[in-house]
């Protein structure tokens, strides 16, 4: 038995920052280029959704490799018909690990489905499911976000010991993620015994410093993955500092809580519905 592949570590290529150990802002030139294409004003359907597929299939693969439990396994290959020794031993993703993908309608619907498909191929499909939450931002008279409202949910059961993935392209204010986590941890107002998840993991394309601060205040256990940090409205001297070094002065949201430089309303673009 060749033991070379036992105990292998998965190393992330990520940005150096001071936002805390649960925040991973990936450093991947290829994905960064795809994301730049996604945010271009010229990119529309069907190219937009094709790029979303590429980005989220890669993002969820990274999360699985770095966060999901593994188990040593010995696998016999087709060559065993001629060579009895044709088997390899390696640490594979734990097949029986339960997982839940949370669809935050509407920007999160397609990303969640992509993650759900990936997990069904890799894990036992009997312990993989997709939940649905209808969430919308609440704004005041100045169009500033003051929270998130839940318009209903379709929850398949407990999240006890599950890896709970929350794919949401834009981490802007944190209101939606906070509301979703409140629902899961609170047992959906007592109607469903939610249980204690193994991990909650958010998968974003873009996040802001404001988002990172707000969600960590309320849910410090949330693990966050993102492809890009946008703090484009920060003072020029702040933009030359290490991310998180002067967190209180970093800004990525305009007066209406849209991300700058951002990429526009991804919910509208994903669905080609501008309402």
C-alpha positions as CSV (number, residue, x, y, z in Angstrom):
1,X,0.0,0.0,0.0
2,X,1.4,3.4,-1.1
3,X,0.8,5.7,1.8
4,X,1.9,8.8,0.0
5,X,-1.7,10.2,-0.4
6,X,-2.6,9.8,3.3
7,X,-2.5,12.9,5.4
8,X,-2.4,15.3,2.4
9,X,-3.2,18.9,3.3
10,X,-5.2,21.2,1.0
11,X,-3.6,24.7,0.8
12,X,-5.7,27.7,-0.1
13,X,-4.3,30.4,-2.3
14,X,-5.9,33.4,-0.6
15,X,-5.4,37.1,0.1
16,X,-3.6,38.2,3.3
17,X,-6.0,40.2,5.5
18,X,-7.0,41.0,9.1
19,X,-10.7,40.0,8.9
20,X,-10.2,36.9,11.0
21,X,-9.5,33.2,10.4
22,X,-13.0,32.4,9.2
23,X,-12.7,34.7,6.2
24,X,-11.1,33.4,3.0
25,X,-10.7,35.7,0.0
26,X,-9.3,33.5,-2.7
27,X,-6.4,34.5,-4.9
28,X,-7.0,32.8,-8.2
29,X,-6.1,34.7,-11.4
30,X,-8.4,32.5,-13.6
31,X,-11.5,32.9,-11.4
32,X,-10.7,36.6,-11.0
33,X,-10.7,37.0,-14.8
34,X,-14.0,35.2,-15.1
35,X,-15.4,37.4,-12.4
36,X,-14.2,40.5,-14.2
37,X,-16.0,39.3,-17.3
38,X,-19.1,38.7,-15.3
39,X,-19.1,42.3,-14.0
40,X,-18.6,43.9,-17.4
41,X,-21.6,46.0,-18.7
42,X,-21.4,44.1,-22.0
43,X,-22.0,40.7,-20.3
44,X,-25.7,39.6,-20.5
45,X,-27.6,36.3,-20.8
46,X,-26.8,33.6,-21.7
47,X,-23.1,34.4,-21.1
48,X,-23.8,35.7,-17.6
49,X,-25.2,32.4,-16.3
50,X,-22.5,30.4,-18.1
51,X,-19.9,32.4,-16.1
52,X,-21.8,31.9,-12.9
53,X,-21.6,28.2,-13.5
54,X,-17.9,28.3,-14.0
55,X,-17.3,30.4,-10.9
56,X,-19.6,28.5,-8.5
57,X,-18.5,25.0,-9.7
58,X,-14.9,26.1,-8.9
59,X,-15.8,27.8,-5.6
60,X,-17.8,24.9,-4.2
61,X,-15.0,22.5,-5.2
62,X,-12.5,24.7,-3.2
63,X,-14.8,24.7,-0.2
64,X,-15.3,21.0,-0.3
65,X,-11.6,20.3,-0.5
66,X,-10.7,22.7,2.4
67,X,-13.7,22.3,4.7
68,X,-15.3,18.9,4.3
69,X,-14.2,15.9,6.4
70,X,-12.1,13.2,4.7
71,X,-11.7,9.4,5.3
72,X,-9.0,7.0,4.2
73,X,-10.2,4.6,1.5
74,X,-8.8,1.8,-0.5
75,X,-10.1,1.8,-4.1
76,X,-9.7,-1.1,-6.6
77,X,-9.4,0.0,-10.2
78,X,-10.4,-1.7,-13.4
79,X,-6.8,-2.9,-13.8
80,X,-7.4,-5.4,-11.0
81,X,-8.7,-7.8,-13.6
82,X,-5.1,-8.3,-14.7
83,X,-3.2,-7.0,-11.6
84,X,-4.6,-7.9,-8.2
85,X,-2.4,-5.1,-6.7
86,X,-4.2,-2.5,-8.8
87,X,-5.7,-0.5,-5.9
88,X,-4.8,2.9,-4.4
89,X,-5.2,4.3,-0.9
90,X,-6.1,7.9,-0.3
91,X,-8.1,10.3,1.9
92,X,-11.3,10.9,0.0
93,X,-14.2,13.2,0.9
94,X,-16.4,11.5,3.5
95,X,-19.2,10.0,1.4
96,X,-21.7,9.9,4.2
97,X,-21.3,13.5,5.3
98,X,-24.7,15.2,5.2
99,X,-25.0,18.6,3.5
100,X,-27.6,21.3,2.9
101,X,-27.6,23.9,0.2
102,X,-29.6,27.0,1.0
103,X,-31.3,28.8,-1.9
104,X,-31.6,32.5,-1.0
105,X,-34.1,33.4,-3.7
106,X,-33.5,35.0,-6.1
107,X,-29.8,35.8,-6.6
108,X,-28.9,32.6,-4.8
109,X,-31.2,30.2,-6.6
110,X,-28.9,29.2,-9.5
111,X,-25.7,29.2,-7.4
112,X,-27.4,27.0,-4.8
113,X,-28.5,24.5,-7.5
114,X,-25.0,24.3,-8.9
115,X,-23.6,23.5,-5.4
116,X,-26.4,21.0,-4.9
117,X,-25.6,19.2,-8.1
118,X,-21.9,19.1,-7.2
119,X,-22.6,17.6,-3.7
120,X,-25.0,15.0,-5.1
121,X,-22.2,13.6,-7.3
122,X,-19.6,13.6,-4.5
123,X,-21.6,12.6,-1.5
124,X,-24.4,10.1,-0.7
125,X,-27.4,11.8,-2.4
126,X,-29.7,10.5,0.4
127,X,-28.0,12.9,2.8
128,X,-27.9,15.9,0.5
129,X,-30.8,18.4,0.1
130,X,-31.6,21.9,-1.0
131,X,-33.7,24.3,1.1
132,X,-35.4,27.4,-0.2
133,X,-35.8,30.8,1.6
134,X,-37.5,33.7,0.0
135,X,-35.6,36.7,1.2
136,X,-35.7,40.4,0.2
137,X,-34.0,43.5,1.4
138,X,-35.9,46.0,3.5
139,X,-35.1,49.7,2.8
140,X,-36.0,53.1,4.3
141,X,-37.1,56.3,2.5
142,X,-33.5,56.9,1.4
143,X,-33.3,53.4,-0.2
144,X,-30.9,52.3,2.5
145,X,-31.0,48.7,3.7
146,X,-32.4,48.4,7.2
147,X,-32.8,44.6,7.2
148,X,-34.1,41.6,5.4
149,X,-37.6,40.2,5.3
150,X,-38.4,36.5,4.9
151,X,-41.4,35.8,2.6
152,X,-41.5,32.1,3.3
153,X,-39.4,29.0,3.3
154,X,-39.3,25.4,2.2
155,X,-37.1,23.5,4.7
156,X,-36.5,19.8,4.3
157,X,-35.7,19.0,8.0
158,X,-32.8,19.1,10.5
159,X,-29.3,20.5,9.8
160,X,-27.9,18.4,12.7
161,X,-24.2,17.6,11.9
162,X,-24.6,18.9,8.4
163,X,-22.4,21.1,6.3
164,X,-24.7,24.0,5.5
165,X,-23.7,25.9,2.3
166,X,-25.2,29.3,1.6
167,X,-24.3,30.5,-1.9
168,X,-25.1,34.1,-2.4
169,X,-23.2,36.0,-5.1
170,X,-23.0,39.4,-3.4
171,X,-22.2,39.9,0.3
172,X,-23.2,43.5,0.6
173,X,-24.7,44.4,4.0
174,X,-25.0,41.0,5.6
175,X,-28.7,41.4,6.4
176,X,-29.8,38.4,4.3
177,X,-27.2,36.0,5.6
178,X,-27.8,37.1,9.2
179,X,-31.6,36.6,8.8
180,X,-31.1,33.1,7.2
181,X,-28.7,32.0,10.0
182,X,-31.1,33.3,12.6
183,X,-33.8,31.1,11.1
184,X,-31.7,28.0,11.1
185,X,-30.2,28.4,14.5
186,X,-33.6,29.4,16.0
187,X,-35.3,26.2,14.7
188,X,-37.6,28.2,12.3
189,X,-39.6,29.7,15.1
190,X,-39.9,26.4,16.8
191,X,-41.6,24.6,13.9
192,X,-38.6,22.4,12.9
193,X,-36.0,21.0,15.2
194,X,-33.0,22.5,13.4
195,X,-30.2,20.9,15.3
196,X,-26.6,22.1,15.5
197,X,-24.9,22.1,12.1
198,X,-21.3,20.9,11.7
199,X,-20.5,24.1,9.8
200,X,-22.2,27.1,8.2
201,X,-20.3,28.2,5.1
202,X,-21.2,31.2,2.9
203,X,-20.0,31.2,-0.7
204,X,-19.8,34.6,-2.3
205,X,-18.3,36.1,-5.5
206,X,-17.9,39.6,-4.0
207,X,-18.0,40.9,-0.4
208,X,-17.5,44.3,1.3
209,X,-15.8,45.2,4.6
210,X,-19.3,46.2,5.9
211,X,-20.6,42.7,5.2
212,X,-17.7,41.0,6.9
213,X,-18.1,43.2,10.0
214,X,-21.9,42.8,10.3
215,X,-22.0,39.0,9.9
216,X,-19.1,38.4,12.2
217,X,-20.7,40.5,14.9
218,X,-23.9,38.4,14.8
219,X,-22.6,34.9,13.7
220,X,-18.9,34.6,14.4
221,X,-19.0,30.9,13.6
222,X,-19.9,31.5,9.9
223,X,-17.1,30.5,7.5
224,X,-16.9,32.9,4.6
225,X,-15.4,32.3,1.1
226,X,-15.3,35.0,-1.6
227,X,-13.5,35.6,-4.8
228,X,-13.1,39.4,-4.4
229,X,-13.2,42.0,-1.7
230,X,-14.6,45.4,-2.9
231,X,-13.8,48.5,-0.8
232,X,-13.8,51.0,-3.7
233,X,-15.4,53.9,-1.7
234,X,-12.6,53.9,0.9
235,X,-10.3,56.9,1.1
236,X,-7.3,56.7,-1.2
237,X,-4.8,56.2,1.7
238,X,-7.0,53.3,3.0
239,X,-6.8,51.5,-0.3
240,X,-3.1,51.1,0.1
241,X,-3.4,49.4,3.5
242,X,-3.7,45.7,4.3
243,X,-7.3,44.7,4.1
244,X,-8.8,44.9,7.6
245,X,-5.9,47.0,9.0
246,X,-8.2,50.0,9.2
247,X,-11.5,48.2,9.0
248,X,-13.6,51.0,10.4
249,X,-12.5,53.3,7.6
250,X,-13.1,50.8,4.7
251,X,-16.1,51.3,2.6
252,X,-17.6,49.2,-0.2
253,X,-21.2,50.3,-0.2
254,X,-22.8,53.4,-1.7
255,X,-25.7,55.3,-0.1
256,X,-28.2,52.7,-1.4
257,X,-26.1,49.8,-0.1
258,X,-24.9,48.7,-3.6
259,X,-21.3,47.4,-3.9
260,X,-18.7,49.6,-5.5
261,X,-17.0,48.6,-7.9
262,X,-19.3,45.6,-7.7
263,X,-21.1,44.3,-10.7
264,X,-24.6,45.6,-10.6
265,X,-27.7,43.8,-9.5
266,X,-26.9,40.1,-9.9
267,X,-30.4,39.0,-9.0
268,X,-31.7,41.0,-11.9
269,X,-29.1,39.8,-14.3
270,X,-29.4,36.1,-13.3
271,X,-33.1,36.2,-14.0
272,X,-33.3,38.8,-16.7
273,X,-36.0,40.5,-14.6
274,X,-35.3,44.1,-13.7
275,X,-37.8,44.6,-10.8
